[in-house]
């Protein structure tokens, strides 16, 4: 019969082996590249391990390990993907814009666990807090945005504002989560009639913008043409100014030349200027040089002589005596006369 002492010894050895096994197993652990570990001593978070590989710790129940993922998660707001199908939840995405219009806005929030101890112990359900905070941030930003911006060109600004507000709220709640990106999937009107009416308004606005752009283009064209015409007129005026200036300088030079001649021989110069002026003012007038000795007025018909000289032929029919007499008369008249009009 086996003694009780031997039985107790066997039982003690079994317990010792079990304890040693538990100690041996619980003193080491591995961390994958996509994981991060939190070391807890008697339930209190002491250290965060992010380097992958084999690590050691105190045996259970002194220390334990809690592993969390380092990957980026996606929170889908307004829809979910189940078994390859997308199911919408319009009640979650229906909201009012700043100009009191109703829109449906779907949102995707990408987030990471950046502080594992806070994620584990600062909140009972951090993902639920993230969901509610994203919903509040999106509704707040949409509520201060006009419908035109929400449906068209303002989406990027809405995403930026939601990311900033959501980050501030999560930092305030201190749940160990950080936001990587915020993306608006769809912003649309709640039903077909409203969408059609908005499309008509958008088309009208685009037509107005097109007409305005065409008007601006025409205005710029006409302005450029007017600028060109103005420059041409200014250039022509400057040319006329330069021409008239040079002409005036030429007239001054001629006048100064005449003045110097007049000072040297004022009588002849004066008579010549009078005759030239008369020829300019009265181009068809007959000019005669006359002399009056008090008895009979004699004059020299220069125009008639010029015409006769022009029409004179080599064979003249006049007698030689009459020619000599005419020459003598002309010489006498020229010797006696002065210059009179």
C-alpha positions as CSV (number, residue, x, y, z in Angstrom):
1,X,0.0,0.0,0.0
2,X,1.3,3.4,-1.1
3,X,2.0,5.7,1.7
4,X,0.4,9.1,2.0
5,X,3.7,10.8,2.0
6,X,4.6,9.5,-1.4
7,X,1.2,10.6,-2.7
8,X,1.7,14.1,-1.4
9,X,5.2,14.1,-2.9
10,X,3.8,13.2,-6.3
11,X,1.1,15.8,-6.1
12,X,3.6,18.4,-5.1
13,X,5.8,17.5,-8.0
14,X,2.9,17.8,-10.4
15,X,1.9,21.2,-9.1
16,X,5.6,22.3,-9.2
17,X,5.9,21.1,-12.8
18,X,2.6,22.9,-13.7
19,X,3.8,26.1,-12.1
20,X,7.2,25.9,-13.7
21,X,5.5,25.3,-17.1
22,X,3.2,28.3,-16.6
23,X,6.1,30.4,-15.5
24,X,8.2,29.3,-18.5
25,X,5.4,29.9,-21.0
26,X,4.3,33.3,-19.6
27,X,7.7,34.9,-19.3
28,X,8.2,35.4,-23.1
29,X,6.0,36.7,-25.8
30,X,6.4,37.8,-29.5
31,X,5.3,41.1,-31.2
32,X,4.5,41.1,-34.9
33,X,5.4,44.0,-37.2
34,X,1.8,45.1,-37.4
35,X,1.3,44.9,-33.6
36,X,2.1,46.9,-30.5
37,X,2.1,45.4,-27.0
38,X,1.2,46.9,-23.6
39,X,2.9,45.4,-20.5
40,X,0.7,45.4,-17.5
41,X,1.9,44.8,-13.9
42,X,-0.9,43.7,-11.6
43,X,-3.3,45.3,-14.1
44,X,-1.6,48.6,-14.4
45,X,-0.1,49.6,-17.8
46,X,3.6,50.1,-17.4
47,X,5.2,50.0,-20.8
48,X,4.4,50.0,-24.5
49,X,6.4,47.7,-26.8
50,X,6.4,48.6,-30.6
51,X,9.5,46.8,-31.8
52,X,8.8,43.4,-33.4
53,X,10.4,40.2,-32.1
54,X,10.8,38.0,-29.0
55,X,10.5,39.8,-25.6
56,X,10.5,38.7,-22.0
57,X,8.5,39.8,-18.9
58,X,7.7,38.7,-15.4
59,X,5.5,35.6,-15.2
60,X,1.8,35.6,-14.9
61,X,0.0,36.8,-12.7
62,X,2.6,39.5,-12.0
63,X,2.7,40.8,-15.6
64,X,0.5,40.3,-18.6
65,X,0.6,41.5,-22.2
66,X,-2.2,43.1,-24.2
67,X,-1.6,43.4,-28.0
68,X,-3.1,46.0,-30.3
69,X,-2.8,46.6,-34.0
70,X,-0.6,49.4,-35.5
71,X,-2.5,49.4,-38.8
72,X,-4.8,52.2,-40.0
73,X,-8.5,51.5,-39.5
74,X,-11.4,52.9,-41.5
75,X,-14.6,54.1,-40.0
76,X,-17.5,54.3,-42.5
77,X,-20.1,56.8,-41.6
78,X,-23.5,56.5,-43.4
79,X,-22.9,53.1,-45.1
80,X,-21.4,49.7,-44.4
81,X,-19.9,46.9,-46.6
82,X,-21.3,43.5,-45.7
83,X,-20.5,40.4,-47.8
84,X,-19.3,42.5,-50.7
85,X,-22.5,44.6,-50.7
86,X,-22.8,48.2,-49.7
87,X,-25.7,49.1,-47.4
88,X,-26.7,52.7,-47.0
89,X,-28.0,54.2,-43.7
90,X,-29.6,57.5,-44.8
91,X,-30.9,58.2,-41.3
92,X,-27.3,58.6,-40.2
93,X,-26.2,60.9,-43.0
94,X,-29.2,63.2,-43.4
95,X,-28.3,66.7,-42.2
96,X,-29.1,70.4,-42.8
97,X,-26.8,72.8,-44.5
98,X,-26.1,76.4,-43.5
99,X,-28.8,77.7,-46.0
100,X,-31.4,75.3,-44.6
101,X,-31.2,72.6,-47.3
102,X,-31.2,68.8,-46.6
103,X,-28.3,66.7,-47.9
104,X,-27.0,63.2,-47.4
105,X,-23.3,63.0,-46.6
106,X,-21.2,59.8,-46.5
107,X,-17.9,60.0,-44.7
108,X,-14.8,57.7,-44.3
109,X,-12.5,58.4,-41.3
110,X,-9.1,56.7,-41.3
111,X,-7.7,56.4,-37.7
112,X,-4.9,54.7,-35.8
113,X,-4.2,53.7,-32.2
114,X,-1.4,56.0,-31.1
115,X,-1.6,55.6,-27.3
116,X,-2.5,52.0,-26.4
117,X,-2.8,52.4,-22.6
118,X,-5.3,55.3,-23.1
119,X,-7.1,53.3,-25.7
120,X,-7.5,50.4,-23.3
121,X,-8.3,52.2,-20.1
122,X,-9.5,55.8,-20.7
123,X,-12.8,54.8,-22.3
124,X,-15.0,51.8,-22.3
125,X,-15.7,51.9,-26.1
126,X,-13.2,54.2,-27.9
127,X,-14.6,53.3,-31.4
128,X,-18.1,54.3,-30.3
129,X,-16.7,57.6,-29.1
130,X,-14.9,58.0,-32.5
131,X,-18.1,57.3,-34.4
132,X,-20.2,59.8,-32.4
133,X,-17.5,62.5,-32.6
134,X,-17.1,62.1,-36.4
135,X,-20.9,62.4,-36.7
136,X,-20.9,65.6,-34.6
137,X,-18.0,67.1,-36.4
138,X,-19.5,66.4,-39.9
139,X,-22.9,67.8,-38.9
140,X,-21.3,70.9,-37.4
141,X,-19.3,71.7,-40.6
142,X,-22.1,70.9,-43.0
143,X,-24.4,73.1,-40.8
144,X,-22.2,76.1,-41.5
145,X,-21.7,75.4,-45.3
146,X,-23.9,76.4,-48.1
147,X,-25.5,73.7,-50.2
148,X,-23.7,74.8,-53.4
149,X,-20.3,74.4,-51.8
150,X,-21.3,71.1,-50.2
151,X,-22.3,69.6,-53.6
152,X,-19.6,71.1,-55.8
153,X,-16.3,72.8,-55.1
154,X,-16.4,73.0,-51.3
155,X,-15.8,69.3,-50.5
156,X,-12.1,69.7,-50.0
157,X,-12.7,72.5,-47.5
158,X,-15.3,70.5,-45.7
159,X,-12.9,67.5,-45.4
160,X,-10.2,69.8,-44.0
161,X,-12.6,71.4,-41.5
162,X,-14.0,68.1,-40.4
163,X,-10.5,66.7,-39.9
164,X,-9.4,69.6,-37.8
165,X,-12.5,69.7,-35.6
166,X,-12.5,65.9,-35.1
167,X,-8.8,65.9,-34.2
168,X,-9.5,68.6,-31.6
169,X,-12.4,66.7,-30.0
170,X,-10.5,63.4,-29.8
171,X,-7.5,65.2,-28.3
172,X,-9.9,66.6,-25.7
173,X,-11.5,63.1,-25.0
174,X,-8.0,61.6,-24.7
175,X,-8.8,58.1,-25.9
176,X,-5.5,57.3,-27.6
177,X,-6.8,57.7,-31.2
178,X,-5.4,60.0,-33.9
179,X,-7.0,60.8,-37.3
180,X,-5.0,60.1,-40.4
181,X,-7.5,61.3,-43.1
182,X,-11.1,62.3,-43.7
183,X,-12.8,61.6,-47.0
184,X,-16.3,62.6,-48.1
185,X,-17.6,59.8,-50.3
186,X,-20.9,61.3,-51.5
187,X,-22.9,64.4,-50.8
188,X,-26.2,64.4,-52.5
189,X,-29.8,65.6,-52.3
190,X,-32.4,63.4,-50.6
191,X,-34.7,62.7,-53.6
192,X,-35.0,62.9,-57.4
193,X,-37.2,66.0,-57.6
194,X,-34.8,68.1,-55.4
195,X,-31.8,66.8,-57.4
196,X,-33.5,67.7,-60.7
197,X,-34.3,71.2,-59.4
198,X,-30.8,71.7,-58.2
199,X,-29.4,70.5,-61.5
200,X,-31.5,73.1,-63.4
201,X,-30.2,75.8,-61.1
202,X,-26.6,74.6,-61.6
203,X,-27.1,74.6,-65.3
204,X,-28.5,78.1,-65.3
205,X,-25.6,79.3,-63.1
206,X,-23.1,77.7,-65.5
207,X,-24.8,79.4,-68.5
208,X,-24.6,82.7,-66.7
209,X,-20.9,82.2,-65.9
210,X,-20.3,81.3,-69.6
211,X,-22.0,84.5,-70.8
212,X,-20.1,86.5,-68.3
213,X,-16.8,85.0,-69.4
214,X,-17.7,85.8,-73.0
215,X,-18.6,89.4,-72.1
216,X,-15.4,89.8,-70.2
217,X,-13.5,88.4,-73.2
218,X,-15.2,90.8,-75.5
219,X,-14.5,93.7,-73.1
220,X,-10.8,92.8,-72.9
221,X,-10.6,92.6,-76.7
222,X,-12.2,96.0,-77.1
223,X,-10.1,97.5,-74.4
224,X,-6.9,96.1,-76.2
225,X,-8.1,97.6,-79.5
226,X,-8.9,100.9,-77.8
227,X,-5.4,100.9,-76.2
228,X,-3.9,100.2,-79.6
229,X,-5.9,103.0,-81.2
230,X,-4.9,105.4,-78.4
231,X,-1.2,104.5,-78.8
232,X,-1.5,105.0,-82.6
233,X,-3.1,108.4,-82.1
234,X,-0.5,109.5,-79.6
235,X,2.2,108.3,-81.9
236,X,0.7,110.2,-84.8
237,X,0.3,113.3,-82.7
238,X,3.9,113.1,-81.6
239,X,4.9,112.8,-85.2
240,X,2.8,115.8,-86.2
241,X,4.3,117.7,-83.3
242,X,7.9,116.9,-84.4
243,X,7.1,117.8,-88.0
244,X,5.5,121.1,-87.1
245,X,8.4,121.8,-84.8
246,X,10.9,121.2,-87.5
247,X,8.8,123.2,-90.0
248,X,8.7,126.1,-87.5
249,X,12.4,125.9,-87.1
250,X,12.8,126.0,-90.9
251,X,10.5,129.1,-91.1
252,X,12.6,130.7,-88.4
253,X,15.7,130.0,-90.3
254,X,14.2,131.4,-93.5
255,X,13.0,134.5,-91.6
256,X,16.4,135.1,-90.0
257,X,18.0,134.7,-93.5
258,X,15.6,137.3,-94.9
259,X,16.1,139.5,-92.0
260,X,19.9,139.5,-92.5
261,X,19.3,140.3,-96.2
262,X,16.8,143.0,-95.4
263,X,19.2,144.7,-93.1
264,X,21.8,144.7,-95.9
265,X,19.5,146.0,-98.6
266,X,16.1,146.8,-97.2
267,X,14.6,148.4,-100.3
268,X,15.2,145.7,-102.8
269,X,14.3,143.0,-100.2
270,X,11.1,144.8,-99.3
271,X,10.0,145.1,-103.0
272,X,10.8,141.4,-103.6
273,X,8.9,140.3,-100.6
274,X,5.8,142.4,-101.6
275,X,5.9,140.9,-105.2
276,X,6.3,137.3,-103.9
277,X,3.4,137.8,-101.4
278,X,1.2,139.2,-104.2
279,X,2.0,136.2,-106.3
280,X,1.0,133.8,-103.5
281,X,-2.2,135.7,-102.6
282,X,-3.2,136.6,-106.2
283,X,-1.7,133.9,-108.4
284,X,-3.7,135.0,-111.5
285,X,-3.1,138.7,-111.2
286,X,-1.2,140.7,-113.8
287,X,1.8,142.4,-112.4
288,X,3.2,145.6,-114.1
289,X,6.4,147.6,-113.5
290,X,5.5,151.3,-114.0
291,X,7.1,154.7,-113.9
292,X,5.3,158.1,-113.8
293,X,7.2,161.2,-114.7
294,X,4.3,163.5,-114.3
295,X,3.2,163.7,-117.9
296,X,2.3,160.3,-119.3
297,X,2.2,157.0,-117.3
298,X,4.4,154.4,-118.9
299,X,4.5,150.7,-117.9
300,X,6.3,147.6,-118.8
301,X,3.9,144.7,-119.6
302,X,6.0,141.8,-118.2
303,X,3.2,139.2,-118.5
304,X,2.6,140.0,-122.2
305,X,6.3,139.9,-122.9
306,X,6.6,136.5,-121.1
307,X,3.8,135.1,-123.2
308,X,5.2,136.6,-126.4
309,X,8.6,135.2,-125.6
310,X,7.0,131.7,-125.0
311,X,5.0,131.8,-128.2
312,X,7.8,133.4,-130.3
313,X,8.8,131.3,-133.3
314,X,12.3,131.3,-135.1
315,X,10.9,132.9,-138.3
316,X,9.5,136.3,-137.3
317,X,7.4,138.4,-139.8
318,X,7.9,141.8,-138.1
319,X,10.2,144.3,-139.8
320,X,13.6,144.8,-138.4
321,X,12.9,148.4,-137.7
322,X,9.9,147.7,-135.6
323,X,11.9,145.3,-133.5
324,X,14.6,147.8,-132.9
325,X,12.0,150.4,-132.0
326,X,10.3,148.1,-129.5
327,X,13.6,147.4,-127.9
328,X,14.4,151.0,-127.6
329,X,11.0,151.7,-126.0
330,X,11.6,148.9,-123.4
331,X,15.0,150.2,-122.5
332,X,13.7,153.7,-122.0
333,X,10.8,152.5,-119.8
334,X,13.2,150.4,-117.7
335,X,15.5,153.3,-117.3
336,X,12.8,155.7,-116.2
337,X,10.6,153.6,-114.1
338,X,10.5,152.3,-110.5
339,X,8.6,149.4,-109.1
340,X,4.9,150.1,-108.6
341,X,1.8,147.9,-108.4
